[in-house]
Amino acid sequence: MNRKKAFSITSFFSLFSYLLFSCTIDAYDKGEGELSLLTAELVEAHVGSDKQVEYVVTDQDEQLTFQKVLTAKWIEKNDTIYRAMLYYNKVATGKADVISFNRVGVLIPRDSIKGGMKTDPLHMESAWLSKTRKYLNLRLRLMMGTTENEDAIHTIGLLRDTTTSTSSNCHMTLYHDQSTIPEYYSTTTYASIPLSQLTTDTLTLTVNTYNGPVVRSFSLK
């Protein structure tokens, strides 16, 4: 049987799942490597009728257009907005030369999860609100390895705890299914939680890590 590296991640999105192609470059590496002087930002990519990106809006609330046509194989729909990680060199005000463009999963909270909740441990490196306060962003590190199970993929989602949430504080827990993927090495990926539909003052997120549960609260006002 063929062995494969299980790099794919499945992320809950609304009422269905899709494949998230994770960025294999450390997007916030400040070392002396080839990419260390580039700008890396999470963005909303606005896609037109031809499945090409017309412009992006960064988490710093800056709109950028491009010198060359920007598209990707993972862009499946036209006239829509995708969440992405963008590496670029800024060449002029509002103009960018794109180096790398990778899809980022958008986690839509569910009130229940078919098959039950799973909280396999992972590494949570950071969590922060975008400057626009439209997203809570997560930088996660997943343990990976080769496996003979071709169906083995990481699954990440978000469960809203309806029993502990109140009118002022929404409690959520990160869902993670390691499946049968071995834990030999790690890879970094990103996910974003949209905040526009939340009416509470605070979001409290629980993530099960290899060092135990981590609970973080974020003011949304």
C-alpha positions as CSV (number, residue, x, y, z in Angstrom):
1,M,0.0,0.0,0.0
2,N,1.2,3.5,-0.8
3,R,2.4,5.7,2.1
4,K,1.7,9.4,2.0
5,K,2.4,12.5,4.0
6,A,-0.9,13.7,5.5
7,F,-0.5,17.4,4.9
8,S,-4.2,18.1,4.2
9,I,-6.4,19.7,6.8
10,T,-10.2,19.7,6.8
11,S,-11.8,22.8,8.3
12,F,-15.5,23.1,9.2
13,F,-17.1,25.8,7.1
14,S,-20.7,26.7,7.6
15,L,-22.5,23.4,7.2
16,F,-19.9,21.5,5.2
17,S,-16.2,20.8,5.0
18,Y,-13.5,21.7,2.5
19,L,-9.9,21.0,2.0
20,L,-7.6,23.7,3.4
21,F,-4.2,23.9,1.7
22,S,-2.0,25.0,4.5
23,C,0.9,27.4,4.1
24,T,4.2,25.5,4.6
25,I,6.2,28.7,5.1
26,D,6.4,30.2,8.5
27,A,4.5,33.4,7.7
28,Y,5.9,35.4,10.6
29,D,9.5,34.3,10.5
30,K,11.7,37.2,11.4
31,G,15.0,35.4,10.7
32,E,17.6,36.0,8.0
33,G,16.2,33.7,5.4
34,E,15.2,34.5,1.8
35,L,11.7,35.6,2.9
36,S,12.6,37.5,6.1
37,L,12.2,41.0,4.5
38,L,8.8,40.3,2.9
39,T,5.5,41.4,4.3
40,A,3.1,38.6,5.3
41,E,-0.5,39.4,6.2
42,L,-3.8,37.7,6.6
43,V,-6.2,39.2,4.0
44,E,-9.7,39.1,2.6
45,A,-9.3,38.3,-1.1
46,H,-12.1,39.7,-3.3
47,V,-12.6,37.4,-6.3
48,G,-14.3,38.6,-9.5
49,S,-16.4,36.9,-12.1
50,D,-13.3,35.4,-13.8
51,K,-12.0,33.7,-10.5
52,Q,-9.2,36.2,-10.4
53,V,-8.4,38.3,-7.3
54,E,-9.4,41.9,-8.0
55,Y,-8.0,43.2,-4.8
56,V,-7.3,42.2,-1.1
57,V,-8.1,44.0,2.1
58,T,-5.4,43.3,4.8
59,D,-6.1,42.9,8.5
60,Q,-4.5,46.4,8.8
61,D,-7.5,47.6,6.7
62,E,-5.4,48.4,3.7
63,Q,-6.6,47.7,0.1
64,L,-4.0,46.3,-2.3
65,T,-4.1,45.5,-6.0
66,F,-1.4,43.7,-8.0
67,Q,0.9,44.2,-10.9
68,K,0.2,40.7,-12.3
69,V,-3.0,38.6,-12.4
70,L,-3.5,36.8,-9.1
71,T,-5.4,33.5,-8.9
72,A,-5.0,30.1,-7.4
73,K,-6.2,26.5,-8.0
74,W,-8.1,26.6,-4.7
75,I,-10.3,29.4,-5.9
76,E,-13.5,27.5,-6.8
77,K,-16.1,30.2,-6.9
78,N,-16.3,33.6,-8.6
79,D,-17.7,36.8,-7.1
80,T,-16.8,35.8,-3.6
81,I,-14.4,36.5,-0.8
82,Y,-11.7,34.1,0.5
83,R,-9.5,34.3,3.5
84,A,-5.8,34.0,2.7
85,M,-2.3,34.5,3.8
86,L,-0.4,36.8,1.5
87,Y,3.3,37.3,1.1
88,Y,4.2,40.4,-0.9
89,N,6.6,43.2,-1.6
90,K,4.9,46.6,-1.6
91,V,6.0,48.4,-4.8
92,A,3.8,51.6,-4.4
93,T,0.9,52.9,-2.4
94,G,-1.8,50.3,-2.7
95,K,0.3,48.1,-5.1
96,A,1.9,44.8,-4.3
97,D,4.1,42.2,-6.0
98,V,2.8,38.8,-4.7
99,I,5.3,36.2,-3.7
100,S,3.0,33.6,-2.1
101,F,-0.8,33.3,-1.7
102,N,-2.3,30.5,0.4
103,R,-5.9,29.8,1.6
104,V,-6.7,30.1,5.3
105,G,-9.6,28.3,6.9
106,V,-12.6,30.2,8.2
107,L,-14.1,28.5,11.2
108,I,-17.8,28.9,11.5
109,P,-19.1,27.8,15.0
110,R,-21.6,25.0,15.3
111,D,-23.9,24.3,18.2
112,S,-23.4,20.5,17.7
113,I,-21.0,18.3,15.8
114,K,-22.0,15.1,14.2
115,G,-20.1,12.2,15.7
116,G,-19.3,14.1,18.9
117,M,-16.7,16.5,20.1
118,K,-13.0,15.8,19.7
119,T,-10.2,17.8,21.3
120,D,-7.0,16.0,20.3
121,P,-4.1,18.2,21.4
122,L,-2.2,20.6,19.2
123,H,0.1,23.5,19.6
124,M,-1.5,27.0,19.8
125,E,1.3,29.5,19.1
126,S,-0.8,32.6,19.2
127,A,-4.3,34.1,18.9
128,W,-5.1,37.7,18.1
129,L,-7.8,40.0,16.9
130,S,-7.4,41.7,13.5
131,K,-7.0,45.5,13.6
132,T,-10.4,45.6,11.8
133,R,-11.8,43.4,14.6
134,K,-13.6,41.3,12.0
135,Y,-11.6,38.1,12.8
136,L,-10.0,36.3,15.7
137,N,-6.9,34.7,14.1
138,L,-5.2,31.5,15.3
139,R,-1.7,30.3,14.5
140,L,-1.6,26.6,15.1
141,R,1.1,24.0,14.9
142,L,-0.1,20.4,14.0
143,M,1.9,17.2,14.5
144,M,2.4,15.4,11.2
145,G,3.8,12.1,9.8
146,T,3.5,9.6,7.1
147,T,0.6,7.1,7.1
148,E,-0.7,4.2,5.1
149,N,-4.3,5.5,5.6
150,E,-5.0,7.7,2.6
151,D,-8.1,9.1,4.2
152,A,-6.3,10.3,7.3
153,I,-6.5,14.1,7.6
154,H,-6.5,16.7,10.4
155,T,-10.0,18.0,11.0
156,I,-10.4,21.4,12.7
157,G,-13.7,23.0,13.7
158,L,-15.4,25.2,16.3
159,L,-18.1,24.3,18.8
160,R,-20.2,27.0,20.5
161,D,-21.0,25.9,24.1
162,T,-24.7,26.9,24.4
163,T,-24.8,25.8,28.1
164,T,-22.1,28.2,29.3
165,S,-22.5,31.1,26.9
166,T,-24.3,34.1,28.1
167,S,-25.7,37.3,26.5
168,S,-22.3,39.0,27.2
169,N,-19.8,36.2,26.8
170,C,-19.7,33.5,24.0
171,H,-17.8,30.3,24.9
172,M,-16.3,28.3,22.1
173,T,-14.0,25.2,22.0
174,L,-11.7,24.3,19.2
175,Y,-12.5,20.9,17.6
176,H,-9.5,18.9,16.5
177,D,-9.4,15.3,15.2
178,Q,-5.8,14.0,14.7
179,S,-7.2,10.9,13.0
180,T,-4.5,8.2,12.5
181,I,-1.8,10.7,11.6
182,P,1.5,10.0,13.4
183,E,3.1,12.8,15.4
184,Y,6.7,12.9,14.1
185,Y,7.1,16.6,13.2
186,S,5.0,19.8,13.1
187,T,3.7,22.2,10.5
188,T,2.2,25.6,11.0
189,T,-1.2,26.6,9.8
190,Y,-3.6,29.5,10.3
191,A,-7.4,29.7,10.9
192,S,-9.7,32.7,11.3
193,I,-13.0,33.0,13.3
194,P,-15.3,35.6,11.8
195,L,-16.8,37.9,14.5
196,S,-19.4,39.9,12.6
197,Q,-22.3,37.6,13.7
198,L,-21.4,37.7,17.4
199,T,-23.4,40.1,19.5
200,T,-21.6,39.4,22.8
201,D,-19.0,41.7,24.5
202,T,-16.5,38.9,24.9
203,L,-15.4,35.7,23.2
204,T,-13.8,33.0,25.4
205,L,-12.0,30.3,23.4
206,T,-10.7,26.9,24.8
207,V,-8.0,25.0,23.0
208,N,-6.6,21.7,24.1
209,T,-2.8,21.7,23.8
210,Y,-0.1,19.3,24.6
211,N,0.4,21.3,27.8
212,G,-3.2,21.1,28.7
213,P,-6.3,23.3,28.0
214,V,-5.6,26.9,27.2
215,V,-8.4,29.4,27.8
216,R,-8.2,32.9,26.2
217,S,-10.8,35.7,26.4
218,F,-11.1,38.5,23.9
219,S,-13.0,41.8,24.2
220,L,-15.1,42.4,21.1
221,K,-16.1,45.9,21.9
